[in-house]
Amino acid sequence: MRIHFIAIGGSAMHNLAIALHKKGEKVTGSDDVIFEPSKSRLNKYKLLPTEEGWDPANITEEIDVVILGMHAKSDNPELLRAQELGLKIYSYPEFLYEQSKEKTRVVIGGSHGKTTITSMILHVLHYHDRNVDYMVGAQLEGFDTMVHLTEENDFIVLEGDEYLSSALDRRPKFHLYQPNIALVSGIAWDHINVFPTIENYKEQFKIFMNSIINGGALVYNEEDVLVKELAEATENPIRKFPYETPSYSVEDGETLLSTPEGDMPIEVFGAHNLNNIAGAKWICQHMGVDEDDFYEAIATFKGASKRLEKIVETDNSVAFKDFAHSPSKVAATTIAVKEQFKEKRLVACLELHTYSSLNAEFLKEYKGALKMADEAVVFFSPEAVKIKQLEEVSESQIREAFDKESLKIYTDPIAFKEYLFKQEYTDTALLLMSSGNYGGLDFKDVEAILN
């Protein structure tokens, strides 16, 4: 097939483009701006557009399929030309479904944990040389791309995102996959620019549970009140498998998972990650991996990229970066690091970067999220607030929202960097939480301040 990507530079889009290129399809694409690492990876496979920008001349009658990225708007000139020619236009999730209609679809959903759980499942399958198709939102050790599509594999494992599909399709992505096996890890209000109320947000997960095919399976975290409520209420004729956080202990900075064969040391830590392991185990068992094989493989799982990713560790200090930005993720991540390193001072830094986190009303959801930090810091850019066309957020609003008297607040990236580099890090755990980069912080520089 000849396939053209409108907005090829996106994290998910460029991985799908590479996967289809590897599959033997003829792939082209365009975008108005492409950042790293997408740029280098597209260039490696000779898929990088020669020029940035949109050009209707890219769209011809010879194209079989157009895949429309979320970054492209409804008035995109290439999209308008494709519509004019009557070409088949898919959103990213629509196309993935078309590619997997004949496979057993395993979809991992949830406000938090879905990337990690999907990564755990793929790690276990890869460890045991079990080949599956997949789409996951993080780069994994041992995997070349985040998307893999074949004709022959029986299973496809999909990370189920609840955000919208495209400018033409306003349905959440995970509504389109029609899973045979699904997991829901947790529900915590997010994406308030699209789902203005918690009830509206919950409804999307209700629809997802009801989209599981008849006779399919739902694996769900029964410790999450909202997940349990929806799972127990659904009348969809499916099998239900609840899970909860398994027993574990922490000794000398090492987490030990309780298994039928005794305590087993694991690489990841934190109650939320132990909970993720329990969900991943159920899914792997549904895919034919027995319990012993699961434990053998999961012991070597080191985490997904940017999820409690260790930057540097010395004899008496350690630093992590984490993608956490929503209130539930920030709280879980902060608790996890403090529990793992009880004897160390925890310096937890959070960047408010997303549309939701910079919304004055939503800020209240962060109450207590940094309470486990010995020193808590919040960074945000007033310029980002303006760009997102939100009401101005004041430092006093942030201080009140987090309900932590000692909270330090920075709005200038230079001042934040100076603070970071002047700290004494003896017997300290440094946690940097953001889906951005604190206005230009190079995380490699953090290694130097701890060494």
Beta strands, then each sheet from edge to edge (+ up, - down):
strand 1: 2-6
strand 2: 26-30
strand 3: 65-68
strand 4: 88-91
strand 5: 104-109
strand 6: 133-135
strand 7: 147-148
strand 8: 155-160
strand 9: 181-184
strand 10: 217-221
strand 11: 239-243
strand 12: 248-251
strand 13: 254-259
strand 14: 262-266
strand 15: 309-313
strand 16: 317-322
strand 17: 345-352
strand 18: 375-380
strand 19: 408-410
strand 20: 428-433
sheet 1: 2+ 1+ 3+ 4+
sheet 2: 7+ 6- 8- 5- 9- 10- 11-
sheet 3: 12+ 13- 14+
sheet 4: 15+ 16- 20- 17- 18- 19-
end
